[in-house]
Structure formats: structure tokens, C-alpha cells
Amino acid sequence: MMLPKLGLGCAAFGVLTDATSDSAVMALIDHAWNAGIRYFDTSPLYGSGRSEVLLGRALADHRPGAVLSTKVGHRLTAPFGARPSPAERRTDFSARFVVSSVDESLTRLQRETIDLVLLHDPDEGLLDEAMDEALPALRELQHRGVIAAVGIGTNRVDTALRAIARAKLDVVLVAGRHTLLDRSADTRLLPACARADLPVILGGLLNSGLLADRPGRETFDYAPAPAEMLAMRDRLAGICSAHHVPLRAAALQLAGRLARATTLLGPATVEELKDSLAMLKLAIPEDCWLALDVVGETDAVALR
């Protein structure tokens, strides 16, 4: 599957806030479209369907040109527009549920087909059911023309590696594991994808805020960043500052250095999207990249 080099992650659209009201989300998607973004990634889990509904509504007039991916594996038990708590998050990779989940996503997205469906976080003992039941069900939908491609979306390198070792997939999405702070996907997963000629979608490039280059964004993987991560972030920021480069510019451009990878942005507002697009256009000296790579290869190993 050939994916665009740049995509818009729509997780932030799941929860209703002033910054992500219906009108604000519509404005953000319109701005992304006008900026040339044609790939959009969502999931039923994002706001218990809200992200899919708003994305479908916003792209209703642009269906021929939009490439959409959504996910399967989690039941919608929280109220519409709410972020599911752990108690409300029900996981189900059975064939029956997967088929019904795709059908519901088609309705919310206002589409007759979906370009890409990803197995969503089949971690912690869930991979067997995902590969034995969900994947064959998705392949059958693919055979019928309901979906075009099948893949896995996870933030765990081992899960992705085990999945591509067990079956031929079309795409791998990995979040937060090829970043300035965490390059754990680099040693095994990315080479394995290259050998299998698998396109890779790279999300979580700011590690949920620690690389956002803004005061108060000191979370790593949605939790308070430990002291060693803060120290590593500061070293990276110092390198960027010495080359007159914003830290977030390097963080967002890292994925684009790979030959066959899609950079998945995750802004919550038009202003954040404008800033991200501007950061992607900044020239970064090769000396800066070399210094950042040294930190990434040494400190990341020490931290993990």
C-alpha cells in the first residue's frame, strides 16, 4: 500500500473540549486538507466514535481524494465523545466483533469502503486472538472489497514484531517508538519492515508532549516524565538550540528521514497544525542531526 508521506492523526478529536468543539475540529480538518494532507487516521476508541463521526462529516465532500485508516479491537462502552476509562474499555478481537466494528465505522465515516483497518493495540496476551480471528475476518472483508489494506497499530515494538512474523500484513503503525527520545523501533522493527517491504506509519513523535518544546508539556507516554527523560530532553534541546533549531522541528522531521514512512501529526487545534507544518519546512543542518543521533543511540540505550 502506498501511503502519503504526511498524515493527520485524529485522536484529539475524540474528547469534547473548547479546543476540540465540533466547529474547531471541522476547521482543523479543513486546514489540513487545504495544506495538502490526504491521509487521516482515526479509531472507534477515540471518543467512543466521535472522532470517526466528525472526520466522516468533514470529509464528506472530499471522499475521492481522502485516504482513511481506522482500527478494530475495542468495544464502545463509554458515552459518545468521552475518553474511555480503563473500566469502560472492552477489548474484543473476535471475528464477529471485528466485522460489526468495521460496519459501524463505515457508517460513522460515511464511506462504502475503508482504505486501511488496523488491529488496535493487541497487547498483553491479545495477539493470538487478533491474529487467529480478527486478521482472517479482515482479510475476508478485504477480499470482498470492503477494506483495501490490513495492518497493526501499536506502541509496542515486540507486539509489532510478533505480528509481522506470524502473518503478512500490509502496513505497520507504531507510535512513540521512533522519536528523538525513544528509538527502540530502530534496531529490529524498522529493519524487519524494510525487509518485508512494509510501509510504516510513525506517530507519537512528540512522545505525548515532552518534545513539544513548550512549557508545561512534560509528559512522556501520557504520564509524568521521569527525571532521566527530562535530562535527555534537555540535552536534545541544547543541541537544537546550538544550531538555532526548535526541538519540536527535529522531533517532527525525524520520521521523514526514512525512505518509506508516513509522518503522522497529532495536533488538537489549527494553531498547532500550522506550527507543525511550519516546523516540517525548517532546514536542519546535518551536523545537528549527527549530534542528535549520537544522543539517541547512547542515552536511549542507557534508559532502556
N, C-alpha and C positions, 0 to 999 in steps of 0.2 A: 504494500500500500504506500502510495506517495502522499505524504502529508506536507502542508505548508511549513516553512521554517519558523513561523511565528503563530502562536495561538493565544486565545483568551480563556483562562480558567474561570469558571463561574461559581465557585464555592461560596464566595462572599455574597452572592445574590440570595442565598438560602434563608438568611435571617433578616427579618424586617427591622430596620433602624432608620433614623433620619437620613443617614448617608446612603442607605440602600432601599429607599422607598421605591415603589413601582416606577414612578417617573424618573428617579435617579438612575435606576437600572436600565431603563429604556434609553436614556441619554448616553449612558456608558457604552451600551452595545452599539448604538448608532455611531458614536465616535470611533469605536473600534472598527466598524465596517468602513466608515469613510477614510480611516487611516490605512485601509488595505488588508486588515485582518479578516481571514475567511475560515479559520478553524476555531471552533468553540467546544470546550469540554465541560460537561456537567454530570450530575448524578441524581437519582431519586432521593438520596440521603441528604442532599443539600436543601434544608428547609422542608423536608418531607414533601418534595415535589415542587416547591415554589421556584427554585432555580430553573427547572425544566419548563414550567409554565411561562415564566417571564421570557426565557430565551426563545421559546416557540412563538410567543406573541410578537417579540421584537423582530424576529427573522421571517415572519410570515410572508413578507413581500420579497424576500431575497433567497428563497429556498433553492433555486437552481445553482446559486454560487456558493452556498454555505456548506462547510464540512462539519458535521456534528459527531461528537462521541458522548456516550453516556455509559452507565455502569449497572451491574446487577449484583445481587448477593445480600441485600439488606431490606428488611420489611419496613414499611412506613407506619410506625406506631405513634410517633409524636404528632401534635397538631400541625396543620399546614402552616408553613412559614416559621416553624420553631426548630431550633437545633436539638436533635435527639440527645437525651441524656443516656448514659450507659444502660440504665434500666429500661429505656424505651427503644433501644437499638436491638432489633431482632435480626439475626443472620440466618440466611436460608439460600443454599446453593443447590437445592433440589431442581431437577429438570422441570417439574411442574411450576414451581415458583418463578424460575427464570423466564419461562415462556410468558407467563402472565405479567411479569415485570416489564419485559420488552413491550408488550402490548400496551400497558399503561403509559410507558414512556412515549410511545408513538403518539398517543392521544394528547399528552401534555405538550409535546414538541410540535404538534400539528404537522406531522410528516407521515408519509406512507412507508418510508424506509429510513434506516439509520446507518450512517457511514461506518461507525465503529462502536462496538459494545465491549466493555472491559469487565473482567472479573474483578470486583472491588474488594481489595484487602482480604484475600483468602488466607489469613494467617492463623497461627495458633491451632493447628490441627484441622483447619478447614480446607486445606489444599486438596485432600483426597476427594472430598465430595465435589469440590469445584471442578476438578479435572475429570472425574468419573461420571458426573451427572450434568453439571452446568455446561461444560465445554461441548459435549456431544449435542445438547439441546441447542446451543448457539450455532453450532455447525449446521444443524438441520435448518435453522432459520436462515442461515447464510445460503444454504443450498436452494432454499425457496425464494431467495432474493429479498428477504425482509431486512437483512443486515448485510453490509458489504465486507466487513472485516471483524476479526475477533482478537482480543488481546487480554493483557492483565494490567491492572493499575495497583501499585503498592508502594509503600515507603520502606520496604524491607528487601534488601539485596538477596538474601537467601531464599525468600519466597519466590522472587522472580527467577532466580537461577533454577530452582527445583521445577518450576512450571515449564520453562523452555526446554529443560532436559527431558521432561515427560511427554511433551506433545509439541507439534508445530503450531506456533502462534503467528499472528500477522503483525502485531505491534506490542511493544512494552512501554508502559508509562511508569516511571519511577520518580518519586517526589522526595526532595531533600537529601539525596544521597550522591549528587554530583554538584557540589557547591564549593564556594571558597572555604567553608568551614568543615565540610564533610565530603570526602572523595572516596567513600567506601565502595561506590559503584565502579570506580575506575579500574581496579585491579582484576576483577573477574567478570562482572556483569556486562560492562560495555564491550570488552573484547569478545565475550560469548555472543552478544547480539551482532557484532560485526561479522563474526564467523558464520552466523546463521542468516546473514543479510536481513536482519530485523531492524526496521526503523524504531527509533527511541524517542519518546516524549519526555522531556525533563521539566519537572515542576518543582515547587517549593524552593526556588532559587535564593530566596532571602531567608530561608530557614525559619519561617513564621515571624520574622521581624528583626532578628539580631543583625542582619546585614542590610537593613533598610536605611541605615545612615541617618536615623532620626532619633532625637531624644525620646526616651520612654519606650522605645521598641526593643526591649531587652529580653525577649523570649526566644528560646530555641526549641523547635518542635512542639510549640504550643504550651511550653512550661517555662518557668523562670530559668534563665540561662545560668549554668554553674560557673564558678569563678574561672575555671580553666578555659571555658569557651569565651568568656568576656575578655580574657587576656589574649586569646588567639585573635579575636575580632579586632582588638586594639592594635595588634601587630600588623594585621592586614590593612587596617585603616591608615596606619603610619606609612606603610609602603605606598598606598594610593596617594596620600597627601603629598609625599615627597615627589610624586610625578604629576601633581596637580590633577588628579583623577578622583571623582567621588567614589566612595567604596561601593555604593549600590550600582554604579555603572559597570564596574568589573564583575560584580555578582550577577548582574543580568546578562552580561555578554559571555559569560563562561560557557554556557551550553552551545552557543553559536559557533564556538571554535571547533566543534565536532562536525565531521563531514555529513552524517546523516542523522541529524537530531532536530527535533522541534522544541523551541523555547516556549514554555507555557507561562505567560504572565498571569498574575492573580490580583489585579487592582480591585479596590472596592468603590472607587469614585472616578469620575472623569479626570480630576486633577491628578490622581495617582497614575492613571493610564498615560496622560500627557507626559508626566515626568518620566515614566518608564520608557516610553518611546524616544524621548529626548536622550535618555541615558544610553539607549542602544545605538545611538548615532555618534556618540562621542568617540574620538580617536584615542586609543590606549597604546602607549609605547610598548614595544616588545620587551624592553628592559623591565617594565612594570610587571608584565605577565611572567617573566622569568623569575622575578623575586617572589611574586605571589605563589607560583608553582612550588618553589622551594619550601615556603611555609606550609602549603597544603600537603606536601609529601612528607614533611618531617613532623610537624605538630599534630596533624591528623592521625598519624600512626601512633604517636605517643598517647593521644587522648583515647584511642580505641584499642 
